Amino acid sequence: MYQLYIANKNYSSWSLRPWVLMHALAIPFEEKQVQFQSNDNSAQFKAFAPNAKVPCLHHDNWVVWDSLAIVEYLAERHNGVWPTDDKERSWARSAAAEMHSGFTALRSYCPFHAAGRFDKTPLPDAVLTDLQRIEQLWQEGLQGFGGPYLAGKQFTAVDAFYAPVLFRIQSYQLPVSTAVSPYVRLMMKLPAMQLWYQQALSEPFWDDEHEIAALGSGKLIADHRSGSSSSSDVG
């Protein structure tokens, strides 16, 4: 069986990608969670990942690291990871690769934090530029391939790669147009996304470095984690 090494569900956007893909496609795996620490995690992560990062996939005495490589490894063994149509598949791979390597302004200003609700307006121009490009990609996929997912009728790896953006939209109240809002709602209701979210809310882990980064110069509106004093502030 596959073993997928991930970090905290509240903080680890990279871990989310293969995790939600494997859950959504019913690919069995054993989850191995190793939580972040405020100090250096490299020695701890090095024990299971050559690059000392998450996610990392173990299978049949073989190790695959980096989320994009993991997805390609799975695609060689399971149907449905990428679209079957060659044009849909090439577009999906291109859009996923752009997400994998880009949108650094959005990542930096709005770090992944599933449980929190933050107000960090006004958004910097660089973040707005990233959001505009993401919307352009989403509309291109939805309109070009008929939806309701980015590359057609079925959830595929390209949707998994943009899953962290969906959580960022929720956590930071990021603006989305009416053209893509149905896709946002669809993805957030996906059972695999809901499972990740509920497990993130129940995690007992707290990392100061990630909390400080998420807040930045903004304002915390609510924290939905179990036991948080502000967990009921937002419905």
C-alpha positions in Angstrom: 0.0 0.0 0.0 1.0 3.6 -0.6 2.3 5.6 2.4 1.8 9.3 2.1 3.9 11.5 4.4 2.3 14.8 5.1 2.4 17.6 7.7 -0.3 19.5 9.6 -3.5 19.8 7.7 -4.1 23.3 9.0 -0.8 24.5 7.5 0.5 22.3 4.7 -0.8 23.2 1.3 1.7 21.0 -0.5 0.5 18.0 1.5 -3.1 18.7 0.5 -2.6 18.2 -3.2 -1.8 14.4 -3.4 -3.9 13.7 -0.3 -7.1 15.2 -1.8 -6.4 13.6 -5.1 -6.0 10.1 -3.7 -9.1 10.5 -1.5 -11.2 11.8 -4.3 -10.1 9.0 -6.7 -10.4 6.3 -4.0 -6.8 5.4 -4.2 -6.0 3.5 -0.9 -3.1 4.8 1.1 -1.8 5.0 4.7 -1.4 8.5 6.0 1.8 9.3 7.9 1.6 12.7 9.5 4.7 14.5 10.9 3.8 17.9 12.3 5.7 21.1 11.7 7.8 22.6 14.4 8.9 26.2 14.8 12.5 25.1 14.8 14.2 23.3 11.9 12.2 20.3 10.7 14.9 19.1 8.2 16.3 16.3 10.3 12.9 14.9 11.1 11.6 15.1 7.5 14.9 13.8 6.1 14.1 10.5 7.8 11.5 9.8 5.1 12.1 12.3 2.3 15.3 12.9 0.3 14.6 16.6 0.1 13.5 16.9 3.8 10.0 18.2 2.7 6.4 17.1 2.5 4.6 15.5 0.8 6.5 12.3 0.2 5.1 9.0 -1.2 6.5 5.5 -0.3 5.5 2.5 -2.4 7.0 -0.9 -2.7 10.4 0.2 -1.3 10.4 3.2 -3.6 10.3 6.8 -2.6 8.7 9.6 -4.7 9.0 13.2 -3.5 7.5 16.5 -4.6 3.8 16.8 -5.2 4.0 16.9 -9.0 6.2 13.8 -9.2 3.8 12.0 -6.9 0.9 12.8 -9.1 2.7 11.6 -12.2 3.7 8.4 -10.4 0.1 7.8 -9.5 -1.0 8.6 -13.0 1.1 5.7 -14.3 -0.8 3.3 -12.1 -4.4 4.6 -11.8 -7.0 5.9 -14.3 -8.5 9.3 -13.8 -5.5 11.2 -12.4 -5.4 13.2 -15.6 -8.1 13.6 -18.3 -8.2 11.0 -21.0 -8.6 13.5 -23.9 -5.2 14.7 -25.1 -6.2 18.4 -25.3 -7.8 18.4 -21.8 -4.8 16.5 -20.4 -2.2 18.9 -21.9 -4.1 21.9 -20.6 -4.5 20.3 -17.2 -0.8 19.5 -17.0 0.1 23.1 -18.1 -2.2 24.7 -15.5 -1.0 22.4 -12.7 2.6 23.1 -13.6 1.9 26.9 -13.5 0.4 26.5 -10.0 3.3 24.3 -8.9 5.9 26.9 -9.8 4.1 30.2 -9.6 1.8 32.6 -7.7 4.5 33.4 -5.1 2.9 36.7 -4.1 -0.4 34.9 -3.2 1.5 32.2 -1.3 3.6 34.6 0.6 0.9 37.1 1.5 -1.8 34.5 2.3 0.0 31.5 3.7 -2.1 28.3 4.0 -4.2 28.3 7.1 -7.4 26.2 6.8 -9.0 27.1 10.1 -8.5 30.9 10.3 -10.5 33.7 8.9 -8.4 36.8 8.3 -8.8 40.3 6.9 -5.7 41.4 5.1 -7.2 44.1 2.9 -6.2 46.0 0.9 -4.5 43.3 -1.1 -1.2 44.2 -2.7 -1.1 44.6 -6.5 1.0 41.5 -6.9 -1.5 39.4 -5.1 -4.4 40.8 -7.2 -2.3 40.0 -10.3 -1.9 36.4 -9.1 -5.7 36.1 -8.4 -6.5 37.5 -11.8 -4.3 35.0 -13.5 -5.8 32.1 -11.5 -9.3 33.3 -12.5 -8.2 33.5 -16.1 -7.0 29.9 -16.0 -10.1 28.7 -14.3 -12.5 30.4 -16.7 -10.4 29.1 -19.6 -10.7 25.5 -18.3 -14.4 25.7 -17.3 -15.5 27.4 -20.5 -13.2 25.4 -22.8 -14.0 21.9 -21.5 -17.6 22.4 -20.2 -17.0 22.0 -16.5 -18.0 21.6 -13.8 -14.3 20.8 -13.0 -11.4 22.6 -14.6 -10.7 20.0 -17.2 -14.2 18.7 -17.8 -16.8 16.5 -16.1 -14.4 14.7 -13.7 -12.2 15.9 -10.8 -8.6 15.4 -11.8 -5.1 16.4 -10.7 -5.4 19.9 -11.9 -8.3 20.5 -9.5 -6.2 19.0 -6.7 -3.3 21.4 -7.5 -5.6 24.4 -7.1 -7.3 23.0 -3.9 -5.1 25.2 -1.6 -6.2 28.3 -3.5 -9.8 27.4 -2.6 -9.0 27.3 1.1 -7.1 30.6 0.8 -10.2 32.2 -0.8 -12.2 31.0 2.2 -9.6 31.9 4.9 -8.7 35.3 3.5 -12.0 36.3 2.0 -10.3 36.7 -1.4 -12.4 38.2 -4.2 -13.8 35.9 -6.9 -16.0 36.6 -9.8 -19.5 35.2 -10.4 -18.0 33.2 -13.3 -15.9 31.0 -11.1 -17.9 31.1 -7.8 -19.9 27.9 -8.7 -16.6 26.1 -9.1 -15.4 27.4 -5.8 -18.6 26.1 -4.1 -18.4 22.8 -5.9 -14.8 22.2 -4.8 -15.3 23.3 -1.2 -18.2 20.7 -0.9 -16.1 17.9 -2.3 -16.1 15.1 0.3 -12.3 14.9 0.2 -12.0 18.7 0.8 -14.5 18.6 3.6 -12.7 15.7 5.3 -9.4 17.5 5.1 -11.0 20.6 6.5 -12.7 18.9 9.4 -9.5 17.1 10.3 -7.6 20.4 10.2 -10.1 21.9 12.6 -9.6 19.1 15.1 -5.8 19.0 15.0 -4.2 19.8 18.4 -1.0 21.2 16.9 -0.1 24.8 17.0 2.9 26.3 15.3 3.8 29.9 16.1 5.8 30.5 12.9 2.8 29.6 10.7 0.4 31.5 12.9 2.5 34.7 12.7 2.9 34.3 8.9 -0.8 33.9 8.4 -1.8 36.9 10.4 1.0 39.2 9.1 -0.2 42.8 9.3 -3.8 41.7 9.0 -6.6 41.0 11.5 -7.8 37.7 12.8 -11.6 37.5 12.4 -12.2 34.0 13.6 -10.5 30.7 14.4 -12.6 27.6 13.7 -10.4 25.1 15.4 -11.9 23.0 18.2 -11.4 24.7 21.5 -10.7 28.1 20.0 -12.3 31.0 21.8 -13.3 32.5 18.5 -14.4 29.3 16.8 -18.1 30.3 16.7 -17.5 33.8 15.3 -18.1 32.8 11.7 -20.7 30.3 10.4 
